[in-house]
Structures are given as C-alpha cells and as structure tokens.
Amino acid sequence: MSINAGGKPIVTDKLVHLWDPLSNVSYPSGSETVHNHFSEAHVKKLTNGFGTNSSGGTKTGLAAYGDETDHQRQKGYWTSDGSSDYIYFGSSNTTLPIRGGTTTYNHPSHITFGGWFKLDSSNSTTRYLCGWGGTHSSSYFSYIRVNSSGGLYFQHEPNTNYGTAQVSTSIEDDTWHLIYGVIRGTGSSTATVQLFVDGGLFATSSTSSSISSANFLGTSTSTQHYSIGAVKLSSWQTSFLGDIGPHYIYAKELSPAEMQQNYYALIDRFNF
C-alpha cells in the first residue's frame, strides 16, 4: 500500500506518523502546531495502543507560519539556524508517538524513524537530528546526531545498556538526504540498531552489537519526548543546522528497497 505525500507514492505499510509541511493536516494554515497526517485511531491500531498523536507537536524557534520563504512553502521544509530550533511531541512516556523495540509484548517489535535533512556544510559542531529523550542525560533515550566532522551517530539506550551505529562518511554536503534509524527487537529484552542514508545508496552502518537486558523504548517515565531538530537529554542539546523536510515513524523495520522507494518518491521535490 502506498500514498502520495507531496511527491510519488511512499510506503505506508505500518506507517504510524507522517509529519510533512506540505500536508494541510500536518501543518494547517496559520497553525504553529505540527500534527500527524494520520488519525489517532490509526496510530492506536498499528501500535496496539503503544503510540499516540498526543496534542500535536510544539514548534520552537523555527519560522512562524507564513514567515517561511516562498521557496520553503512551495517545496515544504523548515529551516533551522542551529539555535534552539526543533519540534517536539509528547510530554511523558505514555504520550510518545510510538513505544516498543523488543519482542514478545504487544508493542511494535521493530521501529524505523527519521526523515529528510539537508545538512549545512559550514557546520563544525556536534548537533542532534531526531529521536527520543527526556529527563536523563545518560540513559532512557534513542537518538541520531551528526558529529563535528559530519558523520552520523545513532545511540539507542532504552535503559542503562546501549548500542551504537555510525556512518563515518560526512553527510554535511548541502544535499538532501533521507536518514533512517532502525531499532530491531531481537528478543524480549534484546535489540540491535542500524543507520541508513538514502536507503543505503549513500551509506549504511554496520549493525550494532546486541543490547542486552534492554527494556522497550518508552517503558521508563524518564523518556518524555520525540523530537525533530534537537533531542532533550535532561536539557535540550545543540539543534540541527540546515533544512528539515518530511519525517516518518514506522511500526516495523523498513527494508532497504522500501527506504529507496521513499527516497525516489520525494528526491525530485527537493533537487531542482
């Protein structure tokens, strides 16, 4: 099953959340709140109640509705100047867009999350792209960041044990890329993670070592937000520098072929 979301058809099997600036549902006229393209009933059904639309996403620091450039409005993206610019969803572990990442329970065993980013080549600072965070700086999070040399780093730490995945090739090339993190539940208390850039066309990380004694993501009350453009690790970390396009969360592991379908569906929207 596929839908057209601002371009050619994208994969919608187990697509729980879609936040797209071109969608009148996601970003209604005059609104400063960013909403899921799909209904609450849809989210609840696909996550067995382990996900929600909450009350929409709070947009911080990004241009107010209508103040974006004509180009931004036409192509559908937000621009972050790297100074506290982000969108966050949820206020507690029970209001996260999705919870899960281990097997056996009713929540989704696998999660794929991420979206379109254009990273500014002038950056020389570690900055955060997206992920789950909250009250702790050393645990109960799962995020993707770009380091000072332009490589990507994915750390998944749903409790006090963690796994990491990395792409060393610099992605700060002033080019739109589709960045996904995959959380694979491999047992009732184990998981692995992996990074994909453009469905593997640009780069793919190695699979992380197994994370042992892992609770499912969102089981702790310390995990409070899902955010795009920055991540909260006790305090908000250095925000993304560049442009932010559509963003997705799937209640499954996307295959590289499915990621590439999403890449080719929208790449012409940005590359002009």
Contacts in CASP RR format, 6 or more apart in sequence:
PFRMAT RR
TARGET T0000
AUTHOR 0000-0000-0000
METHOD contacts of the structure
MODEL  1
MSINAGGKPIVTDKLVHLWDPLSNVSYPSGSETVHNHFSEAHVKKLTNGF
GTNSSGGTKTGLAAYGDETDHQRQKGYWTSDGSSDYIYFGSSNTTLPIRG
GTTTYNHPSHITFGGWFKLDSSNSTTRYLCGWGGTHSSSYFSYIRVNSSG
GLYFQHEPNTNYGTAQVSTSIEDDTWHLIYGVIRGTGSSTATVQLFVDGG
LFATSSTSSSISSANFLGTSTSTQHYSIGAVKLSSWQTSFLGDIGPHYIY
AKELSPAEMQQNYYALIDRFNF
1 12 0 8 1.000
1 13 0 8 1.000
2 9 0 8 1.000
2 10 0 8 1.000
2 11 0 8 1.000
2 12 0 8 1.000
2 261 0 8 1.000
3 9 0 8 1.000
3 10 0 8 1.000
3 12 0 8 1.000
4 10 0 8 1.000
5 18 0 8 1.000
5 20 0 8 1.000
5 22 0 8 1.000
5 23 0 8 1.000
5 37 0 8 1.000
5 246 0 8 1.000
5 265 0 8 1.000
5 266 0 8 1.000
6 20 0 8 1.000
6 22 0 8 1.000
6 23 0 8 1.000
6 246 0 8 1.000
6 266 0 8 1.000
6 269 0 8 1.000
7 265 0 8 1.000
7 266 0 8 1.000
7 268 0 8 1.000
7 269 0 8 1.000
8 264 0 8 1.000
8 265 0 8 1.000
8 266 0 8 1.000
8 268 0 8 1.000
9 261 0 8 1.000
9 265 0 8 1.000
10 261 0 8 1.000
10 262 0 8 1.000
10 265 0 8 1.000
10 266 0 8 1.000
11 250 0 8 1.000
11 254 0 8 1.000
11 258 0 8 1.000
11 261 0 8 1.000
11 262 0 8 1.000
13 250 0 8 1.000
13 252 0 8 1.000
13 258 0 8 1.000
14 46 0 8 1.000
14 108 0 8 1.000
14 250 0 8 1.000
14 251 0 8 1.000
14 252 0 8 1.000
15 38 0 8 1.000
15 248 0 8 1.000
15 249 0 8 1.000
15 250 0 8 1.000
16 38 0 8 1.000
16 42 0 8 1.000
16 43 0 8 1.000
16 46 0 8 1.000
16 47 0 8 1.000
16 51 0 8 1.000
16 97 0 8 1.000
16 98 0 8 1.000
16 249 0 8 1.000
16 250 0 8 1.000
16 251 0 8 1.000
17 36 0 8 1.000
17 37 0 8 1.000
17 38 0 8 1.000
17 43 0 8 1.000
17 53 0 8 1.000
17 97 0 8 1.000
17 98 0 8 1.000
17 247 0 8 1.000
17 248 0 8 1.000
17 249 0 8 1.000
18 26 0 8 1.000
18 36 0 8 1.000
18 37 0 8 1.000
18 38 0 8 1.000
18 246 0 8 1.000
18 247 0 8 1.000
18 248 0 8 1.000
19 26 0 8 1.000
19 27 0 8 1.000
19 34 0 8 1.000
19 35 0 8 1.000
19 36 0 8 1.000
19 37 0 8 1.000
19 87 0 8 1.000
19 228 0 8 1.000
19 246 0 8 1.000
19 247 0 8 1.000
19 248 0 8 1.000
20 26 0 8 1.000
20 27 0 8 1.000
20 37 0 8 1.000
20 76 0 8 1.000
20 245 0 8 1.000
20 246 0 8 1.000
20 247 0 8 1.000
21 27 0 8 1.000
21 72 0 8 1.000
21 73 0 8 1.000
21 76 0 8 1.000
21 77 0 8 1.000
21 78 0 8 1.000
21 245 0 8 1.000
21 246 0 8 1.000
22 75 0 8 1.000
22 76 0 8 1.000
22 246 0 8 1.000
23 37 0 8 1.000
25 35 0 8 1.000
25 36 0 8 1.000
25 37 0 8 1.000
26 34 0 8 1.000
26 35 0 8 1.000
26 36 0 8 1.000
26 37 0 8 1.000
27 34 0 8 1.000
27 35 0 8 1.000
27 65 0 8 1.000
28 35 0 8 1.000
29 65 0 8 1.000
30 65 0 8 1.000
30 66 0 8 1.000
31 65 0 8 1.000
32 59 0 8 1.000
32 64 0 8 1.000
32 65 0 8 1.000
33 55 0 8 1.000
33 56 0 8 1.000
33 57 0 8 1.000
33 58 0 8 1.000
33 59 0 8 1.000
34 56 0 8 1.000
34 57 0 8 1.000
34 59 0 8 1.000
34 87 0 8 1.000
35 53 0 8 1.000
35 56 0 8 1.000
35 57 0 8 1.000
36 43 0 8 1.000
36 53 0 8 1.000
36 56 0 8 1.000
36 97 0 8 1.000
38 53 0 8 1.000
39 53 0 8 1.000
40 52 0 8 1.000
40 53 0 8 1.000
43 49 0 8 1.000
43 51 0 8 1.000
43 52 0 8 1.000
43 53 0 8 1.000
43 97 0 8 1.000
43 98 0 8 1.000
44 51 0 8 1.000
44 52 0 8 1.000
46 108 0 8 1.000
46 251 0 8 1.000
47 98 0 8 1.000
47 99 0 8 1.000
47 107 0 8 1.000
47 108 0 8 1.000
47 251 0 8 1.000
48 106 0 8 1.000
48 107 0 8 1.000
48 108 0 8 1.000
49 106 0 8 1.000
49 107 0 8 1.000
50 98 0 8 1.000
50 99 0 8 1.000
50 100 0 8 1.000
50 106 0 8 1.000
50 107 0 8 1.000
50 108 0 8 1.000
51 96 0 8 1.000
51 97 0 8 1.000
51 98 0 8 1.000
51 99 0 8 1.000
52 90 0 8 1.000
52 94 0 8 1.000
52 95 0 8 1.000
52 96 0 8 1.000
52 97 0 8 1.000
53 97 0 8 1.000
54 89 0 8 1.000
54 90 0 8 1.000
54 91 0 8 1.000
54 95 0 8 1.000
54 96 0 8 1.000
54 97 0 8 1.000
55 90 0 8 1.000
56 89 0 8 1.000
56 90 0 8 1.000
57 87 0 8 1.000
57 88 0 8 1.000
57 89 0 8 1.000
57 90 0 8 1.000
58 87 0 8 1.000
58 88 0 8 1.000
58 89 0 8 1.000
59 87 0 8 1.000
60 84 0 8 1.000
60 85 0 8 1.000
60 86 0 8 1.000
60 87 0 8 1.000
60 88 0 8 1.000
61 83 0 8 1.000
61 84 0 8 1.000
61 85 0 8 1.000
61 86 0 8 1.000
62 78 0 8 1.000
62 79 0 8 1.000
62 80 0 8 1.000
62 85 0 8 1.000
62 86 0 8 1.000
62 87 0 8 1.000
63 72 0 8 1.000
63 78 0 8 1.000
63 79 0 8 1.000
66 73 0 8 1.000
68 78 0 8 1.000
68 79 0 8 1.000
72 78 0 8 1.000
72 79 0 8 1.000
75 269 0 8 1.000
75 270 0 8 1.000
75 272 0 8 1.000
76 245 0 8 1.000
76 246 0 8 1.000
76 269 0 8 1.000
77 116 0 8 1.000
77 118 0 8 1.000
77 243 0 8 1.000
77 244 0 8 1.000
77 245 0 8 1.000
77 270 0 8 1.000
78 85 0 8 1.000
78 87 0 8 1.000
78 243 0 8 1.000
78 244 0 8 1.000
78 245 0 8 1.000
79 242 0 8 1.000
79 243 0 8 1.000
79 244 0 8 1.000
80 86 0 8 1.000
80 229 0 8 1.000
80 239 0 8 1.000
80 240 0 8 1.000
80 241 0 8 1.000
80 242 0 8 1.000
80 243 0 8 1.000
80 244 0 8 1.000
81 241 0 8 1.000
81 242 0 8 1.000
82 127 0 8 1.000
82 238 0 8 1.000
82 239 0 8 1.000
82 240 0 8 1.000
82 241 0 8 1.000
82 242 0 8 1.000
83 239 0 8 1.000
84 230 0 8 1.000
84 236 0 8 1.000
84 239 0 8 1.000
85 229 0 8 1.000
85 230 0 8 1.000
85 239 0 8 1.000
85 240 0 8 1.000
86 227 0 8 1.000
86 228 0 8 1.000
86 229 0 8 1.000
86 230 0 8 1.000
86 236 0 8 1.000
86 239 0 8 1.000
86 240 0 8 1.000
87 227 0 8 1.000
87 228 0 8 1.000
87 229 0 8 1.000
88 225 0 8 1.000
88 226 0 8 1.000
88 227 0 8 1.000
88 228 0 8 1.000
88 230 0 8 1.000
88 232 0 8 1.000
89 95 0 8 1.000
89 96 0 8 1.000
89 97 0 8 1.000
89 225 0 8 1.000
89 226 0 8 1.000
89 227 0 8 1.000
90 96 0 8 1.000
90 97 0 8 1.000
90 224 0 8 1.000
90 225 0 8 1.000
90 226 0 8 1.000
91 224 0 8 1.000
91 225 0 8 1.000
92 221 0 8 1.000
92 224 0 8 1.000
93 99 0 8 1.000
93 218 0 8 1.000
93 219 0 8 1.000
93 220 0 8 1.000
93 221 0 8 1.000
93 222 0 8 1.000
93 223 0 8 1.000
93 224 0 8 1.000
96 132 0 8 1.000
96 218 0 8 1.000
96 223 0 8 1.000
96 224 0 8 1.000
96 225 0 8 1.000
96 226 0 8 1.000
97 226 0 8 1.000
97 249 0 8 1.000
98 108 0 8 1.000
98 111 0 8 1.000
98 113 0 8 1.000
98 226 0 8 1.000
98 249 0 8 1.000
98 251 0 8 1.000
99 107 0 8 1.000
99 108 0 8 1.000
99 216 0 8 1.000
99 217 0 8 1.000
99 218 0 8 1.000
99 219 0 8 1.000
100 107 0 8 1.000
100 108 0 8 1.000
100 109 0 8 1.000
100 111 0 8 1.000
100 183 0 8 1.000
100 216 0 8 1.000
100 217 0 8 1.000
100 218 0 8 1.000
101 107 0 8 1.000
101 108 0 8 1.000
101 109 0 8 1.000
101 110 0 8 1.000
101 111 0 8 1.000
101 158 0 8 1.000
101 183 0 8 1.000
101 184 0 8 1.000
101 185 0 8 1.000
101 191 0 8 1.000
101 216 0 8 1.000
101 217 0 8 1.000
102 109 0 8 1.000
102 185 0 8 1.000
102 187 0 8 1.000
102 188 0 8 1.000
102 189 0 8 1.000
102 190 0 8 1.000
102 191 0 8 1.000
102 214 0 8 1.000
102 215 0 8 1.000
102 216 0 8 1.000
103 109 0 8 1.000
103 185 0 8 1.000
103 186 0 8 1.000
103 187 0 8 1.000
103 188 0 8 1.000
104 187 0 8 1.000
104 188 0 8 1.000
105 188 0 8 1.000
105 216 0 8 1.000
107 216 0 8 1.000
108 251 0 8 1.000
108 252 0 8 1.000
109 184 0 8 1.000
109 185 0 8 1.000
110 182 0 8 1.000
110 183 0 8 1.000
110 184 0 8 1.000
110 185 0 8 1.000
110 251 0 8 1.000
110 252 0 8 1.000
110 253 0 8 1.000
111 182 0 8 1.000
111 183 0 8 1.000
111 217 0 8 1.000
111 249 0 8 1.000
111 250 0 8 1.000
111 251 0 8 1.000
111 252 0 8 1.000
111 253 0 8 1.000
112 180 0 8 1.000
112 181 0 8 1.000
112 182 0 8 1.000
112 183 0 8 1.000
112 248 0 8 1.000
112 249 0 8 1.000
112 250 0 8 1.000
112 252 0 8 1.000
112 253 0 8 1.000
112 254 0 8 1.000
113 130 0 8 1.000
113 131 0 8 1.000
113 180 0 8 1.000
113 181 0 8 1.000
113 183 0 8 1.000
113 226 0 8 1.000
113 248 0 8 1.000
113 249 0 8 1.000
113 250 0 8 1.000
114 129 0 8 1.000
114 130 0 8 1.000
114 144 0 8 1.000
114 179 0 8 1.000
114 180 0 8 1.000
114 181 0 8 1.000
114 247 0 8 1.000
114 248 0 8 1.000
114 249 0 8 1.000
115 130 0 8 1.000
115 178 0 8 1.000
115 179 0 8 1.000
115 180 0 8 1.000
115 245 0 8 1.000
115 246 0 8 1.000
115 247 0 8 1.000
115 248 0 8 1.000
116 176 0 8 1.000
116 177 0 8 1.000
116 178 0 8 1.000
116 179 0 8 1.000
116 244 0 8 1.000
116 245 0 8 1.000
116 246 0 8 1.000
116 247 0 8 1.000
116 266 0 8 1.000
116 270 0 8 1.000
117 129 0 8 1.000
117 176 0 8 1.000
117 177 0 8 1.000
117 179 0 8 1.000
117 240 0 8 1.000
117 242 0 8 1.000
117 243 0 8 1.000
117 244 0 8 1.000
117 245 0 8 1.000
118 174 0 8 1.000
118 175 0 8 1.000
118 176 0 8 1.000
118 177 0 8 1.000
118 242 0 8 1.000
118 243 0 8 1.000
118 270 0 8 1.000
119 146 0 8 1.000
119 150 0 8 1.000
119 171 0 8 1.000
119 172 0 8 1.000
119 173 0 8 1.000
119 174 0 8 1.000
119 177 0 8 1.000
119 240 0 8 1.000
119 241 0 8 1.000
119 242 0 8 1.000
120 172 0 8 1.000
120 174 0 8 1.000
120 241 0 8 1.000
120 242 0 8 1.000
121 172 0 8 1.000
121 173 0 8 1.000
121 174 0 8 1.000
122 241 0 8 1.000
123 146 0 8 1.000
123 148 0 8 1.000
123 150 0 8 1.000
123 172 0 8 1.000
123 241 0 8 1.000
124 148 0 8 1.000
125 148 0 8 1.000
125 238 0 8 1.000
125 241 0 8 1.000
126 145 0 8 1.000
126 146 0 8 1.000
126 147 0 8 1.000
126 148 0 8 1.000
126 238 0 8 1.000
127 145 0 8 1.000
127 146 0 8 1.000
127 237 0 8 1.000
127 238 0 8 1.000
127 239 0 8 1.000
127 240 0 8 1.000
127 241 0 8 1.000
128 143 0 8 1.000
128 144 0 8 1.000
128 145 0 8 1.000
128 229 0 8 1.000
128 230 0 8 1.000
128 231 0 8 1.000
128 237 0 8 1.000
128 238 0 8 1.000
128 239 0 8 1.000
128 240 0 8 1.000
129 143 0 8 1.000
129 144 0 8 1.000
129 145 0 8 1.000
129 146 0 8 1.000
129 152 0 8 1.000
129 179 0 8 1.000
129 228 0 8 1.000
129 229 0 8 1.000
129 231 0 8 1.000
129 240 0 8 1.000
130 143 0 8 1.000
130 144 0 8 1.000
130 226 0 8 1.000
130 227 0 8 1.000
130 228 0 8 1.000
130 229 0 8 1.000
130 231 0 8 1.000
130 247 0 8 1.000
131 141 0 8 1.000
131 142 0 8 1.000
131 143 0 8 1.000
131 144 0 8 1.000
131 226 0 8 1.000
131 227 0 8 1.000
131 228 0 8 1.000
131 231 0 8 1.000
132 141 0 8 1.000
132 142 0 8 1.000
132 143 0 8 1.000
132 217 0 8 1.000
132 218 0 8 1.000
132 223 0 8 1.000
132 225 0 8 1.000
132 226 0 8 1.000
132 231 0 8 1.000
133 140 0 8 1.000
133 141 0 8 1.000
133 142 0 8 1.000
133 143 0 8 1.000
133 223 0 8 1.000
133 224 0 8 1.000
133 225 0 8 1.000
133 226 0 8 1.000
133 227 0 8 1.000
133 231 0 8 1.000
133 232 0 8 1.000
133 233 0 8 1.000
134 140 0 8 1.000
134 141 0 8 1.000
134 222 0 8 1.000
134 223 0 8 1.000
134 224 0 8 1.000
134 225 0 8 1.000
134 232 0 8 1.000
134 233 0 8 1.000
134 234 0 8 1.000
135 222 0 8 1.000
135 224 0 8 1.000
135 234 0 8 1.000
136 222 0 8 1.000
136 233 0 8 1.000
136 234 0 8 1.000
137 233 0 8 1.000
137 234 0 8 1.000
137 235 0 8 1.000
138 157 0 8 1.000
138 233 0 8 1.000
139 157 0 8 1.000
139 159 0 8 1.000
139 160 0 8 1.000
139 162 0 8 1.000
139 222 0 8 1.000
140 157 0 8 1.000
140 158 0 8 1.000
140 159 0 8 1.000
140 218 0 8 1.000
140 220 0 8 1.000
140 222 0 8 1.000
140 223 0 8 1.000
141 155 0 8 1.000
141 157 0 8 1.000
141 223 0 8 1.000
141 231 0 8 1.000
141 233 0 8 1.000
142 155 0 8 1.000
142 156 0 8 1.000
142 157 0 8 1.000
142 158 0 8 1.000
142 183 0 8 1.000
142 193 0 8 1.000
142 217 0 8 1.000
143 154 0 8 1.000
143 155 0 8 1.000
143 231 0 8 1.000
143 233 0 8 1.000
144 152 0 8 1.000
144 153 0 8 1.000
144 154 0 8 1.000
144 179 0 8 1.000
144 181 0 8 1.000
144 195 0 8 1.000
145 152 0 8 1.000
145 153 0 8 1.000
145 155 0 8 1.000
145 231 0 8 1.000
145 237 0 8 1.000
146 152 0 8 1.000
146 153 0 8 1.000
146 171 0 8 1.000
146 172 0 8 1.000
146 240 0 8 1.000
147 153 0 8 1.000
149 170 0 8 1.000
150 170 0 8 1.000
150 171 0 8 1.000
150 172 0 8 1.000
151 166 0 8 1.000
151 167 0 8 1.000
151 168 0 8 1.000
151 169 0 8 1.000
151 170 0 8 1.000
151 171 0 8 1.000
151 172 0 8 1.000
152 166 0 8 1.000
152 167 0 8 1.000
152 171 0 8 1.000
152 179 0 8 1.000
152 195 0 8 1.000
152 197 0 8 1.000
152 203 0 8 1.000
152 205 0 8 1.000
153 164 0 8 1.000
153 165 0 8 1.000
153 166 0 8 1.000
154 164 0 8 1.000
154 165 0 8 1.000
154 166 0 8 1.000
154 181 0 8 1.000
154 193 0 8 1.000
154 194 0 8 1.000
154 195 0 8 1.000
154 205 0 8 1.000
154 208 0 8 1.000
155 162 0 8 1.000
155 163 0 8 1.000
155 164 0 8 1.000
156 162 0 8 1.000
156 163 0 8 1.000
156 164 0 8 1.000
156 183 0 8 1.000
156 191 0 8 1.000
156 193 0 8 1.000
156 208 0 8 1.000
156 211 0 8 1.000
156 217 0 8 1.000
157 163 0 8 1.000
158 191 0 8 1.000
158 211 0 8 1.000
158 214 0 8 1.000
158 215 0 8 1.000
158 216 0 8 1.000
158 217 0 8 1.000
158 218 0 8 1.000
158 219 0 8 1.000
158 220 0 8 1.000
158 223 0 8 1.000
159 213 0 8 1.000
159 214 0 8 1.000
159 215 0 8 1.000
159 219 0 8 1.000
159 220 0 8 1.000
161 211 0 8 1.000
161 212 0 8 1.000
161 213 0 8 1.000
161 214 0 8 1.000
162 211 0 8 1.000
163 192 0 8 1.000
163 193 0 8 1.000
163 208 0 8 1.000
163 209 0 8 1.000
163 211 0 8 1.000
164 193 0 8 1.000
164 208 0 8 1.000
165 181 0 8 1.000
165 193 0 8 1.000
165 194 0 8 1.000
165 195 0 8 1.000
165 205 0 8 1.000
165 206 0 8 1.000
165 207 0 8 1.000
165 208 0 8 1.000
166 195 0 8 1.000
166 205 0 8 1.000
167 195 0 8 1.000
167 197 0 8 1.000
167 203 0 8 1.000
167 204 0 8 1.000
167 205 0 8 1.000
169 202 0 8 1.000
169 203 0 8 1.000
171 177 0 8 1.000
171 179 0 8 1.000
171 197 0 8 1.000
171 202 0 8 1.000
171 203 0 8 1.000
175 271 0 8 1.000
176 243 0 8 1.000
176 267 0 8 1.000
176 270 0 8 1.000
176 271 0 8 1.000
177 197 0 8 1.000
177 198 0 8 1.000
177 202 0 8 1.000
178 197 0 8 1.000
178 198 0 8 1.000
178 199 0 8 1.000
178 259 0 8 1.000
178 262 0 8 1.000
178 263 0 8 1.000
178 266 0 8 1.000
178 267 0 8 1.000
179 195 0 8 1.000
179 196 0 8 1.000
179 197 0 8 1.000
180 195 0 8 1.000
180 196 0 8 1.000
180 197 0 8 1.000
180 199 0 8 1.000
180 248 0 8 1.000
180 254 0 8 1.000
180 259 0 8 1.000
181 193 0 8 1.000
181 194 0 8 1.000
181 195 0 8 1.000
181 196 0 8 1.000
182 193 0 8 1.000
182 194 0 8 1.000
182 195 0 8 1.000
182 196 0 8 1.000
182 253 0 8 1.000
182 254 0 8 1.000
183 191 0 8 1.000
183 193 0 8 1.000
183 217 0 8 1.000
184 191 0 8 1.000
184 192 0 8 1.000
184 193 0 8 1.000
184 194 0 8 1.000
184 207 0 8 1.000
184 253 0 8 1.000
185 191 0 8 1.000
185 192 0 8 1.000
186 192 0 8 1.000
186 210 0 8 1.000
189 212 0 8 1.000
189 213 0 8 1.000
189 214 0 8 1.000
189 215 0 8 1.000
190 210 0 8 1.000
190 211 0 8 1.000
190 212 0 8 1.000
190 214 0 8 1.000
191 210 0 8 1.000
191 211 0 8 1.000
191 214 0 8 1.000
192 207 0 8 1.000
192 208 0 8 1.000
192 209 0 8 1.000
192 210 0 8 1.000
192 211 0 8 1.000
193 207 0 8 1.000
193 208 0 8 1.000
193 211 0 8 1.000
194 204 0 8 1.000
194 205 0 8 1.000
194 206 0 8 1.000
194 207 0 8 1.000
194 208 0 8 1.000
195 203 0 8 1.000
195 204 0 8 1.000
195 205 0 8 1.000
196 203 0 8 1.000
196 204 0 8 1.000
196 205 0 8 1.000
196 256 0 8 1.000
196 259 0 8 1.000
197 203 0 8 1.000
197 204 0 8 1.000
198 259 0 8 1.000
198 260 0 8 1.000
198 263 0 8 1.000
199 256 0 8 1.000
199 259 0 8 1.000
199 260 0 8 1.000
199 263 0 8 1.000
200 256 0 8 1.000
200 259 0 8 1.000
200 260 0 8 1.000
201 260 0 8 1.000
201 263 0 8 1.000
204 256 0 8 1.000
217 223 0 8 1.000
224 232 0 8 1.000
225 232 0 8 1.000
226 249 0 8 1.000
228 244 0 8 1.000
228 247 0 8 1.000
229 239 0 8 1.000
229 240 0 8 1.000
229 244 0 8 1.000
230 236 0 8 1.000
230 237 0 8 1.000
230 238 0 8 1.000
230 239 0 8 1.000
230 240 0 8 1.000
231 237 0 8 1.000
246 266 0 8 1.000
248 262 0 8 1.000
254 262 0 8 1.000
END
